[in-house]
Amino acid sequence: MRAGKLVTGDEGVMAAIKSGETKLVIVAEDASDNTRKKFKDKCSYYRVPLIEFGTRDELGASIGKAERVVIAVTDKGFAHMLEKCRKLPEV
């Protein structure tokens, strides 16, 4: 967050997806069905990878903010690293 490589909030993330700057979207698993569908559809259309992960409290805590439902990653390297970590098998 401090590096300026994240965008949060429905409107901010949606604008970042449409502008082409988003490399990865993370949506909280406890987001509403409507929110999850809206971002899945938009990410699919713009070919942006989407991960459903954690709760809104966990997403917020991970970036040092209050609860967050959706986060956009705008840095390609950071997005790739997060996707790679997500695919690692659990031990």
Stockholm file with secondary structure:
# STOCKHOLM 1.0

chainA/1-91         MRAGKLVTGDEGVMAAIKSGETKLVIVAEDASDNTRKKFKDKCSYYRVPLIEFGTRDELGASIGKAERVVIAVTDKGFAHMLEKCRKLPEV
#=GR chainA/1-91 SS CTTSCEEESHHHHHHHHHHTCCSEEEECTTSCHHHHHHHHHHHHHHTCCEEECSCHHHHHHHTTSSCCSEEEECCHHHHHHHHHHHTSCCC
#=GC SS_cons        CTTSCEEESHHHHHHHHHHTCCSEEEECTTSCHHHHHHHHHHHHHHTCCEEECSCHHHHHHHTTSSCCSEEEECCHHHHHHHHHHHTSCCC
//
